[in-house]
C-alpha cells in the first residue's frame, strides 16, 4: 500500500468504495449464474424429469458449498469419461483437469470479491485500478484489479459456463 507521502489529493476519491460496489456485484452475479449452470448439469445427470431436477437443485444443491459441487462434477465427469473408454491412471490424470482447475481458480476469485474488504486507493498508481481488495489472514495481502482484469475474469466465467452447458447437453440423461 502506498505511503501517505505518496497521497495525491487530486486523485483521492472519497466515493471510491461506493464506486466499487458495481464491480464486486458484476463478478458475484456472473459467478452465481455460472454456479446455477453447474447445479443444472449435476441435476440432469440424475434425472430426465424437469420437476425432479428442479427439486434436486432447490433442496440438495442449493445447500451445498461450491467446493462440494465442484468435486461432485469432477466425479461425474470422470465417470462419464470411463463409460466412454477412458482408463484412469496417475499418469493420465483427470480427463477434465483443465476445467476443474478453472473452477477452483474462479471460485477463489469469487470469494475474494465476496469476502475481502475494499482497499481505499491512496496514490495515483492505486487510483488507476478498478478495485483493491485486502485479505487480512496472517498478514495483509493487497489485491488490485484493473478494469481489463475484471473483464478477463468475467470472460473466464463465461467460457467455463459455455463448457458446462456443452457438457450438460452431451450428458446421457439430459432431455
C-alpha positions in Angstrom: 0.0 0.0 0.0 1.2 3.5 -0.7 2.9 5.6 1.8 1.0 8.7 3.0 3.6 10.9 1.4 2.5 9.4 -2.0 -1.0 10.6 -1.4 -2.1 12.6 -4.4 -5.1 14.7 -3.2 -6.2 15.3 -6.8 -6.7 11.6 -7.3 -8.2 10.8 -3.9 -11.9 9.9 -4.3 -14.0 9.8 -1.1 -16.6 7.8 -3.0 -14.1 5.1 -4.1 -15.6 2.3 -2.1 -19.1 3.1 -3.3 -17.9 3.0 -6.9 -16.5 -0.5 -6.4 -19.9 -2.0 -5.5 -20.9 -2.5 -9.1 -17.5 -4.2 -9.8 -17.9 -6.6 -6.9 -21.5 -7.2 -7.9 -20.6 -7.9 -11.5 -18.2 -10.7 -10.5 -20.5 -12.2 -7.9 -23.6 -12.0 -10.2 -21.8 -13.7 -13.1 -20.5 -16.4 -10.8 -23.9 -17.0 -9.2 -25.4 -17.7 -12.6 -22.5 -19.9 -13.5 -23.0 -21.9 -10.3 -26.6 -22.4 -11.2 -25.5 -23.9 -14.5 -23.3 -26.4 -12.7 -26.3 -27.3 -10.5 -28.4 -27.9 -13.6 -25.7 -30.2 -15.1 -25.5 -32.1 -11.8 -29.3 -32.5 -11.6 -29.5 -33.6 -15.2 -27.1 -36.4 -14.5 -29.6 -37.9 -12.1 -33.0 -37.3 -13.7 -34.6 -36.6 -17.0 -37.7 -35.1 -15.3 -37.6 -31.3 -15.2 -39.6 -31.1 -12.0 -37.3 -33.6 -10.2 -34.2 -31.8 -11.4 -35.6 -28.5 -10.1 -36.4 -30.1 -6.8 -32.9 -31.5 -6.6 -31.4 -28.1 -7.3 -33.6 -26.4 -4.7 -33.3 -28.9 -1.9 -29.9 -30.5 -2.4 -27.6 -28.4 -4.5 -28.6 -25.1 -3.0 -27.4 -26.3 0.3 -24.0 -27.5 -1.0 -20.9 -25.4 -1.0 -19.3 -24.6 -4.3 -16.4 -26.9 -3.5 -18.9 -29.8 -2.9 -20.4 -29.1 -6.3 -17.0 -28.9 -7.9 -15.9 -32.3 -6.5 -19.3 -33.8 -7.5 -18.9 -32.5 -11.0 -15.3 -33.9 -11.1 -16.6 -37.4 -10.1 -19.4 -37.2 -12.7 -17.1 -36.2 -15.5 -14.6 -38.9 -14.6 -17.5 -41.5 -14.6 -18.6 -40.2 -18.0 -15.1 -40.5 -19.4 -14.7 -44.0 -18.0 -18.0 -45.0 -19.6 -16.7 -43.6 -22.9 -13.5 -45.7 -22.7 -11.1 -43.5 -20.7 -8.8 -45.6 -18.5 -7.8 -43.7 -15.3 -4.2 -43.7 -14.2 -1.9 -41.4 -12.3 0.0 -40.5 -15.5 -3.2 -39.6 -17.4 -4.7 -37.6 -14.6 -8.3 -36.4 -14.8 -9.7 -36.1 -18.3 -11.2 -32.7 -17.4 -8.3 -31.4 -15.3 -8.2 -28.0 -17.0 -11.9 -27.3 -16.4 -11.7 -28.5 -12.8 -8.7 -26.2 -12.1 -10.5 -23.3 -13.8 -13.4 -23.9 -11.4 -11.1 -23.7 -8.4 -9.5 -20.5 -9.7 -12.8 -18.8 -10.4 -14.2 -19.8 -7.0 -11.1 -18.3 -5.3 -11.6 -15.0 -7.3 -15.3 -15.1 -6.4 -14.5 -15.5 -2.7 -12.1 -12.5 -2.8 -14.9 -10.3 -4.3 -17.5 -11.6 -1.8 -15.4 -11.6 1.4 -12.4 -9.3 1.2 -12.9 -5.7 2.3 -12.4 -2.9 -0.3 -9.0 -1.2 -0.1 -9.0 2.6 -0.5 -6.7 3.9 -3.1 -4.2 6.4 -1.7 -2.0 7.1 -4.7 -2.2 7.9 -8.3 -1.0 4.4 -9.2 -3.6 2.7 -6.9 -6.3 5.0 -8.1 -5.8 3.8 -11.7 -7.1 0.3 -10.6 -10.8 -0.5 -10.8 -10.8 -2.0 -7.3 -8.4 -3.0 -4.5 -9.2 -5.8 -2.0 -7.3 -6.8 1.1 -7.0 -10.2 2.7 -6.0 -10.0 6.4 -5.3 -13.6 7.1 -1.8 -13.9 8.7 -0.7 -10.5 7.3 -2.3 -8.0 4.9 -2.2 -9.1 1.3 -3.4 -6.4 -1.2 -5.0 -7.4 -4.5 -5.5 -4.8 -7.1 -7.6 -5.4 -10.3 -7.7 -3.2 -13.4 -10.9 -2.8 -15.5 -9.3 -5.2 -18.0 -8.6 -7.8 -15.4 -12.3 -7.6 -14.2 -13.4 -8.2 -17.8 -11.0 -11.1 -18.1 -12.5 -12.7 -15.0 -16.0 -12.2 -16.5 -14.8 -13.7 -19.8 -13.3 -16.7 -18.0 -16.6 -17.3 -16.1 -18.5 -17.1 -19.4 -16.1 -19.5 -21.1 -16.4 -22.0 -18.2 -20.2 -21.6 -18.3 -20.2 -22.4 -22.1 -18.1 -25.6 -21.3 -20.6 -26.6 -18.6 -23.5 -26.0 -21.0 -21.8 -28.2 -23.6 -21.3 -30.9 -21.0 -24.9 -30.7 -19.9 -26.2 -31.2 -23.5 -23.8 -34.1 -24.0 -25.0 -35.8 -20.8 -26.6 -39.1 -21.3 -29.6 -38.2 -19.1 -30.3 -34.7 -20.5 -33.7 -34.3 -22.0 
